[in-house]
Amino acid sequence: MTPEQVNMAEHPYNRIPELAGIATYASAARIGLSVEESVRRLVRYHWVARKLAAAMIAHITSEPVWEVKCAFALHQWQLTELVSALRDRISEMRSPAPAFSDAPDRALDAFLDELLRSRSTAELLTGLYVVALPALSDAVRTHVAESNALVDQPTRRVLRVALLDLDDAIAWGTAALDATGRDASWKSHLESYLSAAGGIDGTAQRVLGTGSAPRAVAPFIADFHPKRDERFHGQYHLDFPPHVVYNMAHVPADERNLALLCKRTLEMDVPEMMASFMTERANEPWEFYRDYSRQLWDEARHSMMGSVALESRGIDWKGEIPLNVSFGLRLNLHATPLERQIMLFAIEQSLMPGETGKRF
């Protein structure tokens, strides 16, 4: 080696991380997952995320615990965004893309159908945050570790972003389960179905016939009767004075503002209604579910903003404010899914004009 070559080998630029910091030359040279195998796994993650989001939506209305409603509203949206990102990435890797509306594995679908039929808060939280989401997180981490960091960087980016949301959701669920308690028998039941599917990614050995009798023996019928837990009162008290007080010109501004905060907190009734038509209107284009998933989260977030303001004022809003269920109750039980959607659209449009709506 000539002196010039030695100097080039020791050039300071050589200390800059190679390959944009994604990987080293040595690690990028290893063989990762094939395109075929990567897509096969991604299709399964897509199906799991989509079905878990749908399960959360289907149970929001009848779930009595307020904090669980809030979490379901957030986590269903995060899962829906993951579904959209996976659809885009899979479509980049395979043309034509696989049929996104078809279950990739009957055994995997059987696991998800069992979870959907959880019958209590403890069962729901156990199924989602002890079994399903940790299994999905583990599969995604394995995918990231086994894929080539350079060749499959776009896929790894989608999955690494998803892990941020999954880890936060699992941490919330772990804390929530400390309050509600875990259902060990339901955990074992669901784990047996997941084992029969070879795990979330389908790479594990399939263990068949260890579970108890399935619940998914008939079509699932969601309960769309809105519920509140025992900390609340007046859920059927249909007269809600803040609806009138906030717009009374002779009432002091601070009282009108307080009425608006009560109205914001009551906005949980919008997700409780939306969940019904999102569940019952099957076979719509994916954009339908993605857009309404975001609005459902936004409406729940508005309710949470109201509760933050009331909490900061030292108000026992759970016990003192009759956060009734009349909006969702009347629409869910007496209007068709399309009529409910039309009602939501009409309400939102009526709130937009600057001279009479929210800006005013």
Protein Blocks (a to p, Z undefined) as FASTA:
>chain_A
ZZklmmmmmgmklmpcghhlmacfklmmpccddfklmmmmmmmmmmmmmmmmmmmmmmmm
mmmblklmmmmmmmmmmmmmmmmmmmmmmmmmpccdddfkbcfbfklmmmmmmmmmpcbf
klmmmmmmmmmmmmmmmmmmmmmmmpcfklmmmmmmmmmmmmmmmmmmmmmmmmmmmmno
pafklmmmmmmmmmmnnpjnopaccdehkaccdfklbccdddfbdcddfkbghklmmbcf
klmmmmgmkbcfklmmmmmmmmmmmmmmmmmmmmmmmmmmghiafklmmmmmmmmmmmmm
mmmmmmmmmmmnopafklmpccdfklmmmmmmmccfklmmmmmmmmmmmmmpmklmmmZZ
